Amino acid sequence: MSLTPVQDLRRIAEAVSQLHGETVRDVEIRSDCRQLRVTLTDGQLLLISVLLDDAGKPRLDVDLLRAVEETDQRQLEVRFEETE
């Protein structure tokens, strides 16, 4: 049995704790059962995955993805052209 490092558990606990009071809109699981995607009503996604490390051992990974907030600021587009 492999143990999950404490820093990974802290990161996972922090991601999940931010969901307190949120409402789940949808839950999907990949056909190979290696990823669970939880969609919340506010647009956030909680991804729970099993990843393999370099030695081939499974590792639990949890990410909380938030929608990008739109602002009135415009991005500056800069193009670089090659000169000879």
C-alpha positions as CSV (number, residue, x, y, z in Angstrom):
1,M,0.0,0.0,0.0
2,S,1.4,3.4,-1.0
3,L,0.9,6.5,1.2
4,T,0.0,9.9,-0.2
5,P,2.4,12.6,0.8
6,V,1.1,15.0,3.4
7,Q,1.6,18.1,1.2
8,D,-0.7,16.4,-1.5
9,L,-3.3,15.7,1.1
10,R,-3.2,19.4,2.3
11,R,-3.6,20.6,-1.3
12,I,-6.5,18.2,-1.9
13,A,-8.2,19.2,1.4
14,E,-7.9,22.9,0.5
15,A,-9.4,22.4,-2.9
16,V,-12.3,20.4,-1.5
17,S,-12.9,22.8,1.4
18,Q,-13.5,25.7,-1.1
19,L,-16.6,23.8,-2.2
20,H,-18.5,24.3,1.1
21,G,-22.0,25.5,0.3
22,E,-21.7,24.9,-3.5
23,T,-24.3,23.0,-5.5
24,V,-23.3,20.2,-7.8
25,R,-24.8,20.4,-11.3
26,D,-23.3,17.3,-12.9
27,V,-20.9,14.4,-12.2
28,E,-19.1,12.5,-15.0
29,I,-16.6,9.6,-14.7
30,R,-14.3,8.5,-17.5
31,S,-14.9,5.1,-19.0
32,D,-11.6,3.9,-17.6
33,C,-12.6,5.2,-14.1
34,R,-9.4,7.2,-13.8
35,Q,-11.0,10.7,-13.6
36,L,-14.1,12.1,-11.9
37,R,-15.4,15.5,-13.0
38,V,-17.8,17.4,-10.8
39,T,-19.4,20.5,-12.4
40,L,-20.8,23.0,-10.0
41,T,-23.7,25.4,-10.7
42,D,-21.3,28.4,-10.6
43,G,-19.2,27.0,-13.4
44,Q,-16.3,25.6,-11.3
45,L,-15.0,22.2,-12.0
46,L,-13.6,19.7,-9.5
47,L,-11.3,17.1,-11.2
48,I,-10.4,14.1,-9.2
49,S,-7.9,11.9,-11.1
50,V,-5.6,8.9,-10.6
51,L,-2.3,9.6,-12.2
52,L,0.7,7.3,-12.6
53,D,4.1,8.5,-11.4
54,D,7.4,7.6,-13.1
55,A,7.5,4.3,-11.3
56,G,4.0,3.4,-12.4
57,K,2.4,3.8,-9.0
58,P,-1.0,5.4,-8.9
59,R,-1.3,8.9,-7.3
60,L,-4.5,10.8,-6.4
61,D,-4.7,14.3,-7.9
62,V,-7.4,16.9,-7.3
63,D,-7.8,20.2,-9.0
64,L,-10.4,22.9,-8.6
65,L,-10.8,24.9,-11.8
66,R,-12.6,28.3,-11.8
67,A,-14.0,30.2,-14.7
68,V,-11.9,33.2,-15.7
69,E,-13.5,36.4,-14.5
70,E,-14.2,38.9,-17.3
71,T,-12.8,42.4,-16.8
72,D,-13.1,45.6,-18.7
73,Q,-9.3,45.6,-19.2
74,R,-8.2,44.8,-22.8
75,Q,-5.2,42.7,-23.6
76,L,-2.4,44.2,-25.6
77,E,-1.6,42.1,-28.7
78,V,2.0,42.4,-29.8
79,R,3.3,40.7,-33.0
80,F,6.9,39.9,-33.6
81,E,8.1,39.8,-37.1
82,E,11.4,38.2,-38.2
83,T,13.9,40.6,-39.8
84,E,16.8,39.4,-41.9
